[in-house]
Every structure is written in structure tokens, then in C-alpha cells.
Amino acid sequence: MNTLNKKFTQKPTLKLTPLKYNVINPKSQMAYDTLMQVCECSKWVWLDGSFPTEVNKFNFFKKETCIDMGIRFDPIDDILMGKNVYLRFGDKEDYNFYKERGLRIISPSEFYKIQNLKPKIIKKINKWFDKYSPDRESKGEYKLLNS
């Protein structure tokens, strides 16, 4: 079960399991931002090494954006990634090709349920990021509305 560290000033930490046959489709900027917060709390990073909340990949494909977390599509991925979990993104069309091989496109809510992340934990994570990282890039357009 996922729990958060006791000190609110420290970034929350989570232990999540990479989903081998699932990609997540956040259909709004807010859903994307929350997903990036959760991934960052698990110490997952983008393939280029940047933290999930440091960039806004949602801008590329908007509601068609899909995020995969550590999926190994071919043997070269094992060489590139090693044992690390890296985030990658694309649009639904990029991942439709892999559906034939058993890949599923799921919502962030389904991802949180699989990871046993209760809404209470997600709210605490949101609260921490809003307090200590209010200008994060992953907020995108709604960052301006909440300033």
C-alpha cells in the first residue's frame, strides 16, 4: 500500500509498479499534471532525464496524449533503459499499433486504482506540489488561471 512520508515539507514519495501492457491517456491538462506529480513522487523521469513536472508534454497532442511508463517495446529498450523506469509519450495513434500486441490505453483513474492510490493520497500530493512547486510546467495553461 502506498503511504506518504510524514514531513509535509519533503516531496512525497511513492512506490509504484510500472504497467507493462498499459499506457495512460490523461484527457485534460489537470489530469496530466496530477499524473506527472504522481510519477515524480515515484522518482520516474522522462527519457531525457527531466522530472515529470518540469515539462509539459500535454501541449503536443492535448486530449490524445498517451504516457507509457517503462514499457519495453523491443530489445533495444532494455539497453537504453536498463532497470530504470522512464516516461515516454505519444498520441493514441502511436500506441494503436501496439494494441494488437495486448497494449491497453487506460485513464489516470484506472492507473491510480491499479496502483492502490486513494483519492486522499492524490489530494495530499496535489497540495504539496501547489505549495512547493506552484509554477511547474506540467500545469500548462491552467497554471495561468491559478496564479
N, C-alpha and C positions, 0 to 999 in steps of 0.2 A: 504494500500500500504506500502511496506517495504522501509524504508529510513535508512540511516546510520547516526550515531552521527557526529557532526561537527569536533571534535578534532581528528586528524589523529593518535595521539599517543595512544588514548584509543582503546581497541579492539572494532571493530564494533559490534553492537547489532541488532538483527532481531527478529521479532515476526512471527514465523512460526506455521502452523497448522499441527499437526500430521495427517498422512494419514491413516485412519482406515483400508482400504482394499487394500493398495499398499505396495510393497517392492521395493527398488531401486537397480538396477543392474549396478554399475559402471564397465565398461569393461576394464578400464585401471587404472594404478596406479595414473596417473594425475587426472583422473575423480574422483577417490576415494578420493584423497587428497582435491580436491575442495569441494566435498560433505561434508567431515569431517570439513572443515573450516566453511562452511555454518551452519552445525549443531551446531558447537561450538558457533557461533555467536548468536544462538538461546538459548544458555545455556542448550542444551541437552547433556547428558552424557551416557557413556556405563553403562550397568547394574552393573558393579563393581565399578562405581563412577568415573572412569578416564575420562578425557576430550577426545573428539573425535580425536584430533590431537596428543595425547600422545601415541597412539598405532597404529600399522599397521595390521589391520585385513585382508587387501587385500592379504597378503602373504599366507593365508591359502588356499584360493580357486581361487585366481587370477581372470580371467575374468568371472568365475561362481559365484563370491561373490555377495550376496544379503544382503541389510541392511533394517531392519524394524525399524520403529520409533513409539514406543508407541502402537503397536498393542496388543490387549488383546486376546490371543488365547483361554484362558479358565478362569474360575473364580479365580483360584489361582493367576493369573497375577494381578488382581485388588488388592489382598492382598499384593503381593510383591512390586508393583509399586506405589500404591496409586494414587495420581494425577500427579505424575512426568512423564516426557517423557524420556524413556530410549531407547538407541540403542541396537539392537541385530543383530547378523549376522549369516549367514549360506551359503550354496551353493544353487543353483537353485533346486536341488533335494529335499532339506529340505522343500522348500516352495511349490513345485509342489503339495504336498499332500493337501495344503490349497486352491489351485486353484479351486478345486471342490466346495469350500465354498465362491467363489466370489473374492478371493485374486488375484490381478494383479501384475505382475512384470513389472516395468516401468524403463525408463532410467533417469539419472540425469536431462537431458534436460526437460523431461516431468514433473519431480518433480519441477524444477525451474519455469516452465510455470504455473503449478497449484498454486504455491506459489506467483506468480506475481513478481518473481525476474528477473529483467532485466540484460542483459549481463554487462552493465555498473556497476551495483552494485556488481556483482560477481567479476569483474576485480578489483574493489576497495578492496574487501575482500582479494583477492589473493595478491594484492600489500601490504596490511597491514601485512599479515602473512609472506610474503617473507622478509619484512623488520624487523619485530619484533619477528619472530619465524622461522628463516631460517633452523634450524636443527630439525624441528618437525618430529616425527616418521612416521606420515601419508604420508610423501613424499616418503617413501620407497626407492626403487632403484634409482629413478630419483633425489633424494636428492644428491647422489654422482656425478651425471652428472652436476649439477648446482653449485657445491661448488667451 
